Amino acid sequence: MDFNLDWLLSTDYTQPKNFLVIFSILLAGIFLRYLALAWIYHEAVYKRLGDKMPFRRLHEQIRLPQVKTEIWYSFLGAIIFAVAGALMLIFWQKGYSQLYSTLTWWDILWIPFSYFAALFIHETYYYWLHRWMHQPKVIRHFHHIHHNSLYTSSFTSFSFHPIEAGLQAIFLPVLVLFLPMHFLVLIALLITMSITAVINHAGVEVYPNQALNSKFFRWMVGATHHDMHHLKYRCNYGLYFTFWDVWMKTEDSGFEKRFEAHTQRRN
């Protein structure tokens, strides 16, 4: 089965005019997706469900000046991610990447495996990158921009200094040079990145109080887990999962107690 993506190959994106067109399309899509997802989640979950079980707010309403700053840095980051997306398209067009669009029976096994393999590799890359960015001589140069949002909101999810955005954006274009990946997996990864970033920064814990006893959800980064990172800096570095924090003993010792406090049932 083929998804008929040949039309994407019909244009030479290395030509400046064509590159500008695809870059503009990607920029609009990335930035508008961020605005829409952040706004919808903020309105639907934080405002309307934030005081209802199983949703619990971690802190009070975020101030408008902070949100404006977050949107501005998210726009700058969207520029970086759009460049990375355009480069990834060029790599695929020139045959440098391992992206493909044809489905075979083998993909019944490979698609889920490659998806989780990509998540694991991304988690590993980000965890160690994140710890490096918290070195005293590094954090003040660019990672402090993200941490200026001491109390996070869904709009914080992609608020990064352009240098940090570049370090994050480079991951997928490099990964697809080595890991065979169907376009469906690439799309699934982009959706996962967007949704988890909003969930982890939105200031509302959406996981139930039974999550700590679950073999699956115990290893998921949620709002409480990442909120403690913004408050304490030197703990809870995970992106999607908590296993590197657990293995390297960087998960805050008070996480479970704080999580239970934010998910306890009201009388």
N, C-alpha and C positions, 0 to 999 in steps of 0.2 A: 504493500500500500504506500502511496506517495501523497504528500500534502501539497504537491504542485507549487513549490516555492521557487520554481525556475524564473518567475518574473522578477524576483529579487536579484537574479544574476545578470539580468539584461542591461543593467546600468553600471558603468564604471565609477565606483564611489571614490576612487583615488583622484578623480577630476575635482578641482576646487568647488565648482558650482554644484556638482552632484553631492559632494561631501557636505556642503552647507545645507542643502535641502534635507538630506537624511538626518543630519545633526539637529536641524530645527524641529523636525517631526519628533525625534526622540526626546529633545528637550521639553517640548510642549507636553508630550505624553508622560514623561517622568515627573515633571513638576505638578501638572494637573492631577495626576494620580495621587501624589503625596498630599496635595491640598484637599482633595475630595475624601480620601481615606481618613486623614487626620480630623477633618471637620465632622464627618459622619460619625466617627467613633466618639469624638468629644461630645457631640450633641446627643447621640443615642445611648451611650454607655455612661460617660462621666456625669452628664447633667441629669438624665432621666432615670438611670438605674443605679447611680452611684451610692444612693442611700438604701438600696433594697438588696436583700439577699438573693443570690449568693454574691452579689457585687458589693464591694466595700471600698470607699475612698481611702487613699493613703494620706491625703493632705487637702488643704483648702483650694479654692479656685485660683487658677494661675492669673497673674496680672497681664493686662494687654500689652504693655511695652515688651515684656519677655516674649510673648507670642510673636510680635512683629519682628523682633531680632531673630527668632528661630526660623521664621519664614524666609527672611533675607538670606541667612546662611544656608538654608535648604535650597534656595534658588541657585546660589553659587555652587553648591554640591551637585545639583541637577545638571549644571553645565559640565562638570567633570564626568558624571555618569553617562551623559549623552555622548561625550567624546569616546569614552570606553565602549559604549554600545556600537558606535559607528566603526570603531577599529575592529571590534569583534565581527561585525558584518563583513568588513573587508578581508579579514583573515579567512572567514568561511568562503567568501567569493573566490579568493586566490588559492584555496585548497590547503591553507596552512593549519586550519583547525580540525578538530575531530567531530564537529557538529554534523549531523545528518538528518534527513527528513523522511527517508524511506523506512517503513515498518516491516519487520520480518517476525517469524515465530520466535526467534531468539530474544526479541525485545520483551516478550512476556516476562522473562527473568531479568534481562539486563536493565530495563527501564527503572523498576523499583530499586535494584541494586545500585545503579549509577546515581539515583536521586539521593539515597542515604549515604553513599560514599562521598558525594559532593558536600552534603551537610556536615559529615564528620571532618572532611578536609578543611572546609570553611571554618568550622568551630575551632579546629586546632590552630589554623592560621590566625584567626582573630584573637583567640585567647592569648597567645604569646605576643602578638602585635600590641594588644591592649595592655598587657603587663609592661611592655617596653615603653609605651606612650605615657605610663604613669611614673617613669623614672623622673626624679626631680629636675634633671637637666633637659628633659624632653617635654614634659607636660606643659610648661609655661610657654612653649613656642607655638603650639597649635591645639593640643587636646583640651586645654583649659576652656576653649570656646564651647565645647559640648557641656563641660561641667559648670559653666556659668548658669546653667539651668539646674539650680540646686534642687528645686521641686519641679519635677518633669511634667510634661503634658504630651498628648498625642502629637503635638506640633514639634516636640523635641526630637522625634524619632529620626529625622534626617538632618538635624542641625549640626553641621560639622564645619570646621575650618577647611578651606580648599585642599590643604596638604593632606589632612586626614581623609577627606573624601577621595583623594587620589589613591591613597594607600588601600582604601577599601574597594574602590572601583577597579583596580588592577587585577583583583582576584579572579573574576570570571573569565576575562580575556585570556589570562595565562592558563587557567584550569582547562579550558576547552582546547588548548594546544596539545594536551596530553591525555585527557580523559574522554573517550568516545561518549558522546552525549546527544540524544535525540532532542529535537527542538521542543517537544512536549516537556522534557525534563528541565530544560532551560527556563521555559515559561513557569513551570511549577516552582522552581527555585526563586525566581523573581517575585512570584506571589507570596511565597513563604517568607522571604526577606522583608517584604513590605508589611505584611500582617503582623508578624512577630515583633517587628520594631515598634509598631504602634501599641500593641498589647503591653510590651515591656516598659514603655515610657508613659502610658496614659494616666498613671496615678490611680488606677482602679484595679483591684485584684479580682480576676475573673475565674481563677481556679478554685475549686471547692475545698472545704476543709479536709476532705479525705485524700487530697492529692499527695500528701506526705507519705501515706501508706500504700500508694499505688506504685507498681513496678515500672510504670511508664511515666506518669505525670510527675513523679518525684524528681525526675531528671530534666524537667522543663524549666527554663528561665521564665519567670513571670514578673508582674509589676513589683511585688514585694521584694523579690530577689534583686532586681536591678535598681529599685529605689534605694536600697541600702548601699549600693555601689555609689550612687550620686551623693549620698549623705556622708559616707565614710571614706570614699576614694580607694582605700587599699584593700579591697575585698570584692568578691563576686564579679569576676571579670568575664563570665560566660556570655555568649551571644544567643544561642538557641538552647543549649543544654548546660547542666551544672556539673557534669562529670569531671571536667578538668579542674574546676574549683575544688571538688571533693578530693580528687587524686593528689592535687598539689597543696591541699590544706589552705586554700585561700578563700573558702566559703566562710562568711561571718558566723561565729559560734552562736549568735543570737537569732539567726535567720528563722529557724523552726518556730521559736517562741513568738517572733514578730508575725510570722505567717499565720499562726494559729490565732493570734489576736485580731488579725484582719479578716479572718474567715469564720470566726465563731458565730454561732447562731444566736440571734436575738430572742429574748423572751417575748 
